[in-house]
Amino acid sequence: MSTKIYDAYLYTGTIEQLMEDLHNFKVLWKDNRVKAFKFFKEAIFDNAAEYEFKRWKGYKKHKKITPDKIYFTHLYDYFRSEKNNIIRSDIVNVNASVVVYFFEGKIYTQFYINDNVFMKSLSHNKRFKDFHYQDQTDRPKGISDKMWKERERIWDGIFKQTFLAPVDVGLIYEIGTDTVLYDIARELT
């Protein structure tokens, strides 16, 4: 069996501290999504005239490209420009969760979040210690062979050497779901 445990951490605090940390991540997650949607709303609706002009100007130059293609190309370029590099196309993804595992008296977490900026924020919380593991690649530099084998033993113990989904062996804490869209819509109106 190939094991790929990404975005996994040993949690060194108590369960009460974990719940507090996860709640704080949830608040941060929602706030970041609101900011992103506000940015997209402003760029799309408030600057529509500028894009409309660019769309038709581009269409006249490139007869084979449809007006809609030009329009969305300009939007995409704008969102991905250096000026707006904090906005990633996946920042509007509102779904995010953490699976919490308990094994041999310790707490392990695995994040399912498609946002590198958010994941980097974990490094500021000293209670989360990197604990990823993959058995189809060489161990990373900085992790001893003994520690790498210990990670293998722990993750195999959590998943019991069978193919189980994380939800089958851990508790899911939802950081973001589609319901946050209702909160965002309320804040944008």
MARMAR-24131 format. One record per residue: residue number from 1; residue in one letter; x, y, z of N, C-alpha, C in turn. Coordinates in nm, 2 decimals, padded with zeros to 4 digits. Layout:
<atoms>
[atom NUM; 'A'; [X; Y; Z]; [X; Y; Z]; [X; Y; Z]]
...
</atoms>
This chain:
<atoms>
[atom 1; 'M'; [00.08; -00.12; 00.00]; [00.00; 00.00; 00.00]; [00.09; 00.12; 00.00]]
[atom 2; 'S'; [00.06; 00.22; -00.09]; [00.13; 00.34; -00.09]; [00.07; 00.44; 00.00]]
[atom 3; 'T'; [00.15; 00.50; 00.09]; [00.10; 00.59; 00.19]; [00.14; 00.73; 00.16]]
[atom 4; 'K'; [00.05; 00.82; 00.15]; [00.08; 00.96; 00.12]; [00.00; 01.05; 00.22]]
[atom 5; 'I'; [00.07; 01.09; 00.33]; [00.00; 01.17; 00.43]; [00.06; 01.31; 00.42]]
[atom 6; 'Y'; [-00.02; 01.40; 00.35]; [00.02; 01.53; 00.33]; [-00.04; 01.62; 00.44]]
[atom 7; 'D'; [00.02; 01.74; 00.46]; [-00.04; 01.84; 00.55]; [-00.08; 01.78; 00.68]]
[atom 8; 'A'; [00.01; 01.70; 00.74]; [-00.02; 01.64; 00.87]; [00.07; 01.69; 00.97]]
[atom 9; 'Y'; [00.02; 01.70; 01.09]; [00.09; 01.76; 01.21]; [00.07; 01.68; 01.33]]
[atom 10; 'L'; [00.17; 01.67; 01.41]; [00.16; 01.63; 01.55]; [00.12; 01.75; 01.63]]
[atom 11; 'Y'; [00.01; 01.74; 01.71]; [-00.03; 01.85; 01.79]; [00.02; 01.83; 01.93]]
[atom 12; 'T'; [00.09; 01.93; 01.98]; [00.15; 01.92; 02.11]; [00.08; 01.98; 02.23]]
[atom 13; 'G'; [-00.04; 02.04; 02.20]; [-00.12; 02.10; 02.30]; [-00.22; 02.00; 02.35]]
[atom 14; 'T'; [-00.32; 02.06; 02.43]; [-00.43; 01.98; 02.48]; [-00.54; 01.98; 02.38]]
[atom 15; 'I'; [-00.64; 01.89; 02.41]; [-00.76; 01.89; 02.32]; [-00.83; 02.02; 02.33]]
[atom 16; 'E'; [-00.84; 02.09; 02.45]; [-00.90; 02.22; 02.46]; [-00.83; 02.32; 02.38]]
[atom 17; 'Q'; [-00.70; 02.32; 02.38]; [-00.62; 02.41; 02.30]; [-00.64; 02.39; 02.15]]
[atom 18; 'L'; [-00.65; 02.26; 02.11]; [-00.67; 02.23; 01.97]; [-00.81; 02.29; 01.93]]
[atom 19; 'M'; [-00.91; 02.27; 02.01]; [-01.04; 02.33; 01.97]; [-01.04; 02.48; 01.96]]
[atom 20; 'E'; [-00.96; 02.54; 02.05]; [-00.95; 02.69; 02.04]; [-00.87; 02.73; 01.91]]
[atom 21; 'D'; [-00.76; 02.65; 01.88]; [-00.68; 02.68; 01.76]; [-00.76; 02.66; 01.63]]
[atom 22; 'L'; [-00.84; 02.55; 01.63]; [-00.92; 02.52; 01.51]; [-01.03; 02.63; 01.50]]
[atom 23; 'H'; [-01.09; 02.67; 01.60]; [-01.19; 02.78; 01.60]; [-01.13; 02.91; 01.54]]
[atom 24; 'N'; [-01.01; 02.94; 01.59]; [-00.94; 03.06; 01.53]; [-00.91; 03.05; 01.39]]
[atom 25; 'F'; [-00.87; 02.92; 01.34]; [-00.84; 02.90; 01.20]; [-00.97; 02.92; 01.12]]
[atom 26; 'K'; [-01.08; 02.88; 01.18]; [-01.21; 02.89; 01.11]; [-01.25; 03.04; 01.09]]
[atom 27; 'V'; [-01.23; 03.12; 01.19]; [-01.25; 03.26; 01.18]; [-01.16; 03.33; 01.08]]
[atom 28; 'L'; [-01.03; 03.29; 01.08]; [-00.94; 03.34; 00.98]; [-00.98; 03.30; 00.84]]
[atom 29; 'W'; [-01.02; 03.17; 00.82]; [-01.06; 03.12; 00.70]; [-01.17; 03.20; 00.64]]
[atom 30; 'K'; [-01.28; 03.22; 00.72]; [-01.39; 03.30; 00.67]; [-01.36; 03.44; 00.64]]
[atom 31; 'D'; [-01.28; 03.51; 00.72]; [-01.24; 03.64; 00.70]; [-01.16; 03.65; 00.57]]
[atom 32; 'N'; [-01.07; 03.56; 00.54]; [-01.00; 03.56; 00.41]; [-01.09; 03.54; 00.29]]
[atom 33; 'R'; [-01.19; 03.46; 00.31]; [-01.28; 03.43; 00.20]; [-01.37; 03.56; 00.17]]
[atom 34; 'V'; [-01.41; 03.62; 00.28]; [-01.49; 03.75; 00.26]; [-01.40; 03.85; 00.19]]
[atom 35; 'K'; [-01.28; 03.87; 00.22]; [-01.19; 03.96; 00.16]; [-01.17; 03.93; 00.01]]
[atom 36; 'A'; [-01.16; 03.80; -00.02]; [-01.14; 03.76; -00.16]; [-01.26; 03.78; -00.24]]
[atom 37; 'F'; [-01.38; 03.75; -00.19]; [-01.50; 03.77; -00.26]; [-01.53; 03.92; -00.28]]
[atom 38; 'K'; [-01.50; 04.00; -00.18]; [-01.51; 04.15; -00.20]; [-01.42; 04.20; -00.31]]
[atom 39; 'F'; [-01.30; 04.14; -00.32]; [-01.21; 04.18; -00.42]; [-01.26; 04.14; -00.56]]
[atom 40; 'F'; [-01.31; 04.02; -00.57]; [-01.37; 03.98; -00.70]; [-01.49; 04.06; -00.73]]
[atom 41; 'K'; [-01.58; 04.09; -00.64]; [-01.70; 04.17; -00.66]; [-01.66; 04.30; -00.72]]
[atom 42; 'E'; [-01.56; 04.37; -00.65]; [-01.51; 04.50; -00.70]; [-01.45; 04.49; -00.84]]
[atom 43; 'A'; [-01.37; 04.39; -00.86]; [-01.30; 04.38; -00.99]; [-01.40; 04.35; -01.10]]
[atom 44; 'I'; [-01.50; 04.26; -01.07]; [-01.59; 04.22; -01.18]; [-01.70; 04.33; -01.20]]
[atom 45; 'F'; [-01.77; 04.37; -01.10]; [-01.88; 04.46; -01.11]; [-01.84; 04.61; -01.12]]
[atom 46; 'D'; [-01.76; 04.65; -01.03]; [-01.72; 04.79; -01.03]; [-01.63; 04.83; -01.14]]
[atom 47; 'N'; [-01.56; 04.74; -01.20]; [-01.47; 04.77; -01.31]; [-01.51; 04.71; -01.44]]
[atom 48; 'A'; [-01.64; 04.68; -01.45]; [-01.69; 04.61; -01.57]; [-01.67; 04.69; -01.70]]
[atom 49; 'A'; [-01.68; 04.82; -01.69]; [-01.67; 04.90; -01.81]; [-01.53; 04.89; -01.87]]
[atom 50; 'E'; [-01.43; 04.89; -01.78]; [-01.29; 04.88; -01.83]; [-01.27; 04.75; -01.90]]
[atom 51; 'Y'; [-01.32; 04.64; -01.84]; [-01.31; 04.51; -01.90]; [-01.38; 04.50; -02.03]]
[atom 52; 'E'; [-01.50; 04.56; -02.03]; [-01.58; 04.56; -02.16]; [-01.51; 04.63; -02.27]]
[atom 53; 'F'; [-01.44; 04.74; -02.24]; [-01.36; 04.81; -02.34]; [-01.25; 04.72; -02.39]]
[atom 54; 'K'; [-01.17; 04.66; -02.30]; [-01.06; 04.57; -02.33]; [-01.11; 04.45; -02.41]]
[atom 55; 'R'; [-01.23; 04.40; -02.38]; [-01.28; 04.28; -02.45]; [-01.30; 04.31; -02.59]]
[atom 56; 'W'; [-01.36; 04.42; -02.62]; [-01.39; 04.45; -02.76]; [-01.27; 04.49; -02.84]]
[atom 57; 'K'; [-01.18; 04.56; -02.77]; [-01.05; 04.60; -02.83]; [-00.97; 04.48; -02.87]]
[atom 58; 'G'; [-00.97; 04.38; -02.78]; [-00.90; 04.26; -02.81]; [-00.96; 04.18; -02.91]]
[atom 59; 'Y'; [-01.10; 04.18; -02.92]; [-01.17; 04.10; -03.02]; [-01.14; 04.15; -03.16]]
[atom 60; 'K'; [-01.13; 04.28; -03.18]; [-01.10; 04.34; -03.31]; [-00.96; 04.30; -03.36]]
[atom 61; 'K'; [-00.86; 04.28; -03.26]; [-00.73; 04.24; -03.30]; [-00.72; 04.09; -03.33]]
[atom 62; 'H'; [-00.80; 04.01; -03.26]; [-00.79; 03.86; -03.28]; [-00.93; 03.81; -03.32]]
[atom 63; 'K'; [-00.95; 03.81; -03.45]; [-01.09; 03.77; -03.50]; [-01.12; 03.63; -03.46]]
[atom 64; 'K'; [-01.03; 03.54; -03.44]; [-01.06; 03.40; -03.41]; [-01.10; 03.38; -03.27]]
[atom 65; 'I'; [-01.07; 03.47; -03.18]; [-01.10; 03.46; -03.04]; [-01.24; 03.52; -03.02]]
[atom 66; 'T'; [-01.33; 03.45; -02.95]; [-01.46; 03.50; -02.92]; [-01.45; 03.61; -02.82]]
[atom 67; 'P'; [-01.55; 03.70; -02.82]; [-01.55; 03.81; -02.72]; [-01.54; 03.76; -02.57]]
[atom 68; 'D'; [-01.62; 03.65; -02.54]; [-01.62; 03.60; -02.41]; [-01.48; 03.55; -02.37]]
[atom 69; 'K'; [-01.40; 03.49; -02.46]; [-01.27; 03.44; -02.43]; [-01.18; 03.56; -02.39]]
[atom 70; 'I'; [-01.19; 03.67; -02.47]; [-01.11; 03.79; -02.44]; [-01.15; 03.84; -02.30]]
[atom 71; 'Y'; [-01.27; 03.85; -02.27]; [-01.32; 03.90; -02.14]; [-01.26; 03.82; -02.03]]
[atom 72; 'F'; [-01.28; 03.69; -02.03]; [-01.23; 03.61; -01.92]; [-01.08; 03.60; -01.92]]
[atom 73; 'T'; [-01.01; 03.62; -02.03]; [-00.87; 03.62; -02.03]; [-00.82; 03.74; -01.96]]
[atom 74; 'H'; [-00.88; 03.86; -01.99]; [-00.85; 03.98; -01.92]; [-00.87; 03.97; -01.77]]
[atom 75; 'L'; [-00.98; 03.91; -01.73]; [-01.01; 03.89; -01.59]; [-00.91; 03.80; -01.52]]
[atom 76; 'Y'; [-00.88; 03.69; -01.59]; [-00.78; 03.60; -01.54]; [-00.64; 03.67; -01.52]]
[atom 77; 'D'; [-00.60; 03.74; -01.63]; [-00.47; 03.81; -01.62]; [-00.47; 03.91; -01.51]]
[atom 78; 'Y'; [-00.58; 03.98; -01.49]; [-00.59; 04.08; -01.38]; [-00.57; 04.01; -01.24]]
[atom 79; 'F'; [-00.64; 03.91; -01.22]; [-00.64; 03.84; -01.09]; [-00.50; 03.78; -01.07]]
[atom 80; 'R'; [-00.43; 03.74; -01.17]; [-00.30; 03.67; -01.16]; [-00.18; 03.77; -01.17]]
[atom 81; 'S'; [-00.21; 03.89; -01.19]; [-00.10; 03.99; -01.21]; [-00.02; 04.01; -01.08]]
[atom 82; 'E'; [00.10; 04.06; -01.09]; [00.18; 04.08; -00.97]; [00.11; 04.17; -00.87]]
[atom 83; 'K'; [00.04; 04.27; -00.92]; [-00.03; 04.37; -00.84]; [-00.13; 04.30; -00.74]]
[atom 84; 'N'; [-00.18; 04.19; -00.79]; [-00.28; 04.12; -00.71]; [-00.24; 03.97; -00.68]]
[atom 85; 'N'; [-00.11; 03.96; -00.65]; [-00.06; 03.82; -00.63]; [-00.11; 03.75; -00.51]]
[atom 86; 'I'; [-00.17; 03.83; -00.42]; [-00.23; 03.77; -00.30]; [-00.35; 03.69; -00.33]]
[atom 87; 'I'; [-00.41; 03.72; -00.44]; [-00.54; 03.65; -00.48]; [-00.50; 03.53; -00.57]]
[atom 88; 'R'; [-00.53; 03.41; -00.52]; [-00.51; 03.29; -00.59]; [-00.65; 03.24; -00.64]]
[atom 89; 'S'; [-00.65; 03.17; -00.75]; [-00.78; 03.12; -00.80]; [-00.85; 03.03; -00.70]]
[atom 90; 'D'; [-00.77; 02.96; -00.61]; [-00.84; 02.87; -00.52]; [-00.88; 02.93; -00.39]]
[atom 91; 'I'; [-00.85; 03.06; -00.37]; [-00.89; 03.13; -00.25]; [-01.04; 03.14; -00.23]]
[atom 92; 'V'; [-01.11; 03.13; -00.34]; [-01.26; 03.14; -00.32]; [-01.32; 03.00; -00.29]]
[atom 93; 'N'; [-01.23; 02.90; -00.29]; [-01.28; 02.77; -00.25]; [-01.31; 02.77; -00.10]]
[atom 94; 'V'; [-01.44; 02.76; -00.06]; [-01.48; 02.77; 00.08]; [-01.47; 02.64; 00.16]]
[atom 95; 'N'; [-01.45; 02.53; 00.10]; [-01.44; 02.40; 00.17]; [-01.30; 02.38; 00.22]]
[atom 96; 'A'; [-01.30; 02.35; 00.35]; [-01.18; 02.32; 00.42]; [-01.21; 02.24; 00.55]]
[atom 97; 'S'; [-01.13; 02.14; 00.58]; [-01.15; 02.06; 00.70]; [-01.02; 02.01; 00.75]]
[atom 98; 'V'; [-01.03; 01.96; 00.88]; [-00.92; 01.90; 00.95]; [-00.97; 01.77; 01.00]]
[atom 99; 'V'; [-00.89; 01.67; 00.99]; [-00.92; 01.54; 01.05]; [-00.83; 01.53; 01.17]]
[atom 100; 'V'; [-00.88; 01.50; 01.29]; [-00.81; 01.48; 01.41]; [-00.80; 01.33; 01.45]]
[atom 101; 'Y'; [-00.68; 01.29; 01.47]; [-00.66; 01.14; 01.50]; [-00.60; 01.14; 01.64]]
[atom 102; 'F'; [-00.63; 01.03; 01.71]; [-00.58; 01.01; 01.84]; [-00.51; 00.87; 01.83]]
[atom 103; 'F'; [-00.38; 00.87; 01.87]; [-00.30; 00.75; 01.87]; [-00.19; 00.75; 01.98]]
[atom 104; 'E'; [-00.20; 00.64; 02.06]; [-00.10; 00.63; 02.16]; [-00.09; 00.75; 02.25]]
[atom 105; 'G'; [-00.20; 00.81; 02.28]; [-00.21; 00.92; 02.38]; [-00.17; 01.05; 02.32]]
[atom 106; 'K'; [-00.15; 01.06; 02.19]; [-00.11; 01.18; 02.12]; [-00.22; 01.22; 02.02]]
[atom 107; 'I'; [-00.21; 01.35; 01.98]; [-00.31; 01.41; 01.88]; [-00.23; 01.44; 01.75]]
[atom 108; 'Y'; [-00.29; 01.39; 01.64]; [-00.24; 01.41; 01.51]; [-00.35; 01.48; 01.43]]
[atom 109; 'T'; [-00.31; 01.57; 01.34]; [-00.41; 01.64; 01.26]; [-00.36; 01.63; 01.11]]
[atom 110; 'Q'; [-00.46; 01.63; 01.02]; [-00.44; 01.63; 00.88]; [-00.53; 01.74; 00.82]]
[atom 111; 'F'; [-00.47; 01.84; 00.75]; [-00.55; 01.94; 00.69]; [-00.59; 01.92; 00.55]]
[atom 112; 'Y'; [-00.71; 01.94; 00.51]; [-00.76; 01.94; 00.38]; [-00.80; 02.08; 00.33]]
[atom 113; 'I'; [-00.70; 02.15; 00.30]; [-00.72; 02.29; 00.26]; [-00.64; 02.32; 00.14]]
[atom 114; 'N'; [-00.70; 02.38; 00.04]; [-00.64; 02.41; -00.09]; [-00.60; 02.56; -00.09]]
[atom 115; 'D'; [-00.51; 02.60; 00.00]; [-00.46; 02.73; 00.01]; [-00.33; 02.74; 00.08]]
[atom 116; 'N'; [-00.22; 02.75; 00.00]; [-00.08; 02.75; 00.05]; [-00.06; 02.86; 00.15]]
[atom 117; 'V'; [-00.11; 02.98; 00.13]; [-00.09; 03.09; 00.22]; [-00.15; 03.05; 00.36]]
[atom 118; 'F'; [-00.27; 03.00; 00.36]; [-00.33; 02.96; 00.49]; [-00.24; 02.85; 00.55]]
[atom 119; 'M'; [-00.20; 02.75; 00.48]; [-00.12; 02.64; 00.53]; [00.01; 02.69; 00.59]]
[atom 120; 'K'; [00.07; 02.80; 00.53]; [00.19; 02.85; 00.59]; [00.17; 02.92; 00.72]]
[atom 121; 'S'; [00.05; 02.97; 00.74]; [00.01; 03.03; 00.87]; [00.03; 02.93; 00.99]]
[atom 122; 'L'; [00.02; 02.80; 00.96]; [00.03; 02.70; 01.06]; [00.17; 02.71; 01.13]]
[atom 123; 'S'; [00.27; 02.75; 01.05]; [00.41; 02.75; 01.10]; [00.42; 02.85; 01.22]]
[atom 124; 'H'; [00.33; 02.94; 01.23]; [00.33; 03.04; 01.33]; [00.27; 02.99; 01.47]]
[atom 125; 'N'; [00.20; 02.88; 01.46]; [00.15; 02.81; 01.58]; [00.24; 02.70; 01.62]]
[atom 126; 'K'; [00.31; 02.72; 01.72]; [00.42; 02.62; 01.76]; [00.36; 02.49; 01.81]]
[atom 127; 'R'; [00.23; 02.48; 01.83]; [00.18; 02.35; 01.88]; [00.16; 02.25; 01.76]]
[atom 128; 'F'; [00.17; 02.30; 01.64]; [00.16; 02.21; 01.52]; [00.30; 02.18; 01.47]]
[atom 129; 'K'; [00.34; 02.06; 01.48]; [00.47; 02.01; 01.44]; [00.45; 01.92; 01.31]]
[atom 130; 'D'; [00.52; 01.96; 01.20]; [00.51; 01.88; 01.08]; [00.52; 01.73; 01.11]]
[atom 131; 'F'; [00.43; 01.65; 01.05]; [00.44; 01.51; 01.07]; [00.39; 01.43; 00.95]]
[atom 132; 'H'; [00.42; 01.49; 00.83]; [00.38; 01.42; 00.71]; [00.46; 01.30; 00.68]]
[atom 133; 'Y'; [00.41; 01.21; 00.60]; [00.48; 01.09; 00.57]; [00.44; 01.04; 00.43]]
[atom 134; 'Q'; [00.54; 00.99; 00.36]; [00.52; 00.92; 00.23]; [00.61; 00.80; 00.22]]
[atom 135; 'D'; [00.56; 00.69; 00.17]; [00.65; 00.58; 00.16]; [00.70; 00.55; 00.02]]
[atom 136; 'Q'; [00.66; 00.63; -00.07]; [00.71; 00.61; -00.21]; [00.82; 00.71; -00.25]]
[atom 137; 'T'; [00.88; 00.77; -00.15]; [00.98; 00.87; -00.18]; [01.09; 00.86; -00.07]]
[atom 138; 'D'; [01.20; 00.92; -00.10]; [01.31; 00.93; 00.00]; [01.26; 01.02; 00.12]]
[atom 139; 'R'; [01.31; 01.00; 00.23]; [01.28; 01.08; 00.35]; [01.34; 01.22; 00.32]]
[atom 140; 'P'; [01.27; 01.32; 00.37]; [01.33; 01.46; 00.35]; [01.45; 01.48; 00.43]]
[atom 141; 'K'; [01.53; 01.57; 00.39]; [01.65; 01.61; 00.47]; [01.60; 01.68; 00.60]]
[atom 142; 'G'; [01.68; 01.66; 00.70]; [01.64; 01.71; 00.83]; [01.55; 01.62; 00.92]]
[atom 143; 'I'; [01.51; 01.51; 00.86]; [01.44; 01.41; 00.94]; [01.52; 01.28; 00.94]]
[atom 144; 'S'; [01.55; 01.24; 01.06]; [01.64; 01.12; 01.08]; [01.57; 00.99; 01.03]]
[atom 145; 'D'; [01.65; 00.89; 00.99]; [01.59; 00.77; 00.95]; [01.50; 00.71; 01.06]]
[atom 146; 'K'; [01.55; 00.72; 01.18]; [01.47; 00.66; 01.29]; [01.33; 00.74; 01.30]]
[atom 147; 'M'; [01.33; 00.87; 01.29]; [01.21; 00.95; 01.30]; [01.12; 00.91; 01.18]]
[atom 148; 'W'; [01.17; 00.90; 01.06]; [01.09; 00.87; 00.94]; [01.02; 00.73; 00.96]]
[atom 149; 'K'; [01.10; 00.63; 01.02]; [01.04; 00.50; 01.04]; [00.93; 00.51; 01.15]]
[atom 150; 'E'; [00.95; 00.60; 01.25]; [00.85; 00.62; 01.36]; [00.72; 00.68; 01.30]]
[atom 151; 'R'; [00.74; 00.77; 01.20]; [00.62; 00.83; 01.14]; [00.55; 00.72; 01.06]]
[atom 152; 'E'; [00.62; 00.64; 00.99]; [00.56; 00.52; 00.92]; [00.48; 00.44; 01.02]]
[atom 153; 'R'; [00.54; 00.40; 01.13]; [00.47; 00.32; 01.23]; [00.34; 00.38; 01.28]]
[atom 154; 'I'; [00.35; 00.51; 01.31]; [00.24; 00.58; 01.36]; [00.12; 00.59; 01.26]]
[atom 155; 'W'; [00.16; 00.63; 01.14]; [00.05; 00.64; 01.04]; [-00.01; 00.50; 01.00]]
[atom 156; 'D'; [00.08; 00.40; 01.00]; [00.03; 00.27; 00.98]; [-00.07; 00.23; 01.09]]
[atom 157; 'G'; [-00.03; 00.27; 01.21]; [-00.11; 00.23; 01.33]; [-00.24; 00.31; 01.32]]
[atom 158; 'I'; [-00.25; 00.43; 01.28]; [-00.37; 00.51; 01.27]; [-00.46; 00.44; 01.17]]
[atom 159; 'F'; [-00.40; 00.41; 01.05]; [-00.49; 00.35; 00.95]; [-00.49; 00.20; 00.95]]
[atom 160; 'K'; [-00.42; 00.14; 01.04]; [-00.42; -00.01; 01.07]; [-00.39; -00.09; 00.94]]
[atom 161; 'Q'; [-00.31; -00.04; 00.86]; [-00.26; -00.11; 00.74]; [-00.37; -00.15; 00.64]]
[atom 162; 'T'; [-00.48; -00.09; 00.65]; [-00.59; -00.12; 00.56]; [-00.63; 00.02; 00.49]]
[atom 163; 'F'; [-00.70; 00.01; 00.38]; [-00.74; 00.13; 00.32]; [-00.87; 00.18; 00.39]]
[atom 164; 'L'; [-00.85; 00.28; 00.47]; [-00.96; 00.34; 00.53]; [-00.96; 00.49; 00.50]]
[atom 165; 'A'; [-01.07; 00.55; 00.49]; [-01.08; 00.70; 00.47]; [-01.05; 00.76; 00.60]]
[atom 166; 'P'; [-01.00; 00.88; 00.60]; [-00.97; 00.95; 00.72]; [-01.09; 00.96; 00.82]]
[atom 167; 'V'; [-01.21; 00.98; 00.76]; [-01.33; 00.99; 00.84]; [-01.36; 00.86; 00.91]]
[atom 168; 'D'; [-01.30; 00.75; 00.87]; [-01.33; 00.62; 00.93]; [-01.24; 00.60; 01.06]]
[atom 169; 'V'; [-01.14; 00.68; 01.07]; [-01.05; 00.66; 01.19]; [-01.02; 00.79; 01.26]]
[atom 170; 'G'; [-01.08; 00.90; 01.22]; [-01.06; 01.03; 01.29]; [-01.19; 01.11; 01.30]]
[atom 171; 'L'; [-01.18; 01.22; 01.36]; [-01.29; 01.31; 01.37]; [-01.27; 01.43; 01.28]]
[atom 172; 'I'; [-01.37; 01.47; 01.21]; [-01.36; 01.58; 01.11]; [-01.41; 01.71; 01.18]]
[atom 173; 'Y'; [-01.33; 01.81; 01.17]; [-01.36; 01.95; 01.21]; [-01.37; 02.03; 01.08]]
[atom 174; 'E'; [-01.49; 02.08; 01.05]; [-01.50; 02.16; 00.93]; [-01.47; 02.31; 00.96]]
[atom 175; 'I'; [-01.36; 02.35; 00.88]; [-01.32; 02.49; 00.89]; [-01.41; 02.58; 00.80]]
[atom 176; 'G'; [-01.43; 02.53; 00.69]; [-01.52; 02.60; 00.59]; [-01.60; 02.51; 00.51]]
[atom 177; 'T'; [-01.73; 02.55; 00.49]; [-01.82; 02.47; 00.41]; [-01.90; 02.57; 00.32]]
[atom 178; 'D'; [-01.98; 02.51; 00.23]; [-02.06; 02.60; 00.14]; [-02.15; 02.69; 00.22]]
[atom 179; 'T'; [-02.18; 02.66; 00.35]; [-02.27; 02.75; 00.42]; [-02.21; 02.89; 00.45]]
[atom 180; 'V'; [-02.07; 02.89; 00.44]; [-02.00; 03.02; 00.46]; [-02.04; 03.12; 00.35]]
[atom 181; 'L'; [-02.08; 03.07; 00.24]; [-02.12; 03.15; 00.13]; [-02.24; 03.24; 00.17]]
[atom 182; 'Y'; [-02.33; 03.19; 00.25]; [-02.44; 03.27; 00.30]; [-02.39; 03.39; 00.38]]
[atom 183; 'D'; [-02.29; 03.36; 00.47]; [-02.24; 03.47; 00.55]; [-02.17; 03.57; 00.46]]
[atom 184; 'I'; [-02.10; 03.52; 00.36]; [-02.02; 03.61; 00.27]; [-02.12; 03.70; 00.19]]
[atom 185; 'A'; [-02.23; 03.64; 00.14]; [-02.33; 03.71; 00.06]; [-02.40; 03.82; 00.15]]
[atom 186; 'R'; [-02.42; 03.79; 00.28]; [-02.48; 03.89; 00.37]; [-02.38; 04.01; 00.39]]
[atom 187; 'E'; [-02.25; 03.98; 00.40]; [-02.15; 04.08; 00.42]; [-02.13; 04.17; 00.29]]
[atom 188; 'L'; [-02.15; 04.11; 00.18]; [-02.13; 04.18; 00.05]; [-02.25; 04.27; 00.01]]
[atom 189; 'T'; [-02.36; 04.25; 00.07]; [-02.48; 04.33; 00.03]; [-02.50; 04.44; 00.12]]
</atoms>
